[in-house]
Amino acid sequence: MADTLAQRYDEVLASVRAVCAEVGRSAEEVRLIAVSKTVGPEAIREAIAAGARDLGENRPDRIVEMAGLFPEQRWHFIGNIQSRRIPDIVGAAALIHSLYQVRHAEKIDAAAAALGKVQDVLIEVNVSGEESKSGVTPKEAQLLVEQCAALPHVRVRGLMTMAPQGDAQRARECFEDLAALAASIRAALPSDKAAAFCELSMGMSEDWPQAIAAGATMIRVGRAIFSDAFSA
Ligand SMILES: *Cc1c(COP(=O)(O)O)cnc(C)c1O
């Protein structure tokens, strides 16, 4: 088992390449996001030295702090959106993965306009229907994508989901359902919006291989990189 962070990062990256090869995809199509929410700046510095370019945080105060410390990286916001923290999140995030309410989309639009940026977002979908999970239902996703299309400072780049833990087969089905939903939404978009709507953020430490097999373009990996106690 790898015992340094750099070794774990390299192993995850090598496994990603191997899985891509197995399922006939190019490793270039899959972005590895290192989810640093449980560690301090030292470990983040090590991950960056090991090659991490994309990092993920799930709390507004953390993404502000870490994006401030490491402004060269691409920071992904993957947590619960709180209305009053939207300007902070928009100021720090290259991509917000966890949008599922139109009122938040409107606030993101206003915050992005104030900063002179267009905010890239993903719509979080609760594919599994578990009550503990956030997100729109698959049926609601298309409407929210259309509502966002009317906001000039919000650009919907695709969909995100979290699979039920502990069951690889169910996870795989959940990822395949998200990919099918994205394809059907994309087919209904005008061509300029469809071109941007190309990302699928799915897969975490326990289930990223299933996600890649189902078409993930971004995987969000925390423990497999940052915890020496994790074993798949
Ligand atoms: C924490 C978190 C991850 C990473 O989870 P691991 O199991 O540590 O890989 C991915 N996505 C979201 C939304 C998270 O909150």
The ligand as a MOL file (V3000), in Angstrom:
LIG
                    3D

  0  0  0     0  0            999 V3000
M  V30 BEGIN CTAB
M  V30 COUNTS 15 15 0 0 0
M  V30 BEGIN ATOM
M  V30 1 C -16.2070 14.2300 0.1620 0
M  V30 2 C -16.7850 14.2210 -1.2000 0
M  V30 3 C -16.1600 13.4940 -2.2310 0
M  V30 4 C -14.9270 12.6380 -2.0260 0
M  V30 5 O -15.2760 11.4950 -1.2730 0
M  V30 6 P -14.2300 10.3180 -1.0090 0
M  V30 7 O -15.0890 9.1620 -0.6640 0
M  V30 8 O -13.3730 10.7940 0.1130 0
M  V30 9 O -13.4590 10.1210 -2.2530 0
M  V30 10 C -16.7310 13.5600 -3.5020 0
M  V30 11 N -17.8430 14.2780 -3.7460 0
M  V30 12 C -18.4740 14.9740 -2.7830 0
M  V30 13 C -19.6940 15.7490 -3.1270 0
M  V30 14 C -17.9670 14.9640 -1.4790 0
M  V30 15 O -18.6020 15.6610 -0.5180 0
M  V30 END ATOM
M  V30 BEGIN BOND
M  V30 1 1 1 2
M  V30 2 1 2 3
M  V30 3 2 2 14
M  V30 4 1 3 4
M  V30 5 2 3 10
M  V30 6 1 4 5
M  V30 7 1 5 6
M  V30 8 2 6 7
M  V30 9 1 6 8
M  V30 10 1 6 9
M  V30 11 1 10 11
M  V30 12 2 11 12
M  V30 13 1 12 13
M  V30 14 1 12 14
M  V30 15 1 14 15
M  V30 END BOND
M  V30 END CTAB
M  END
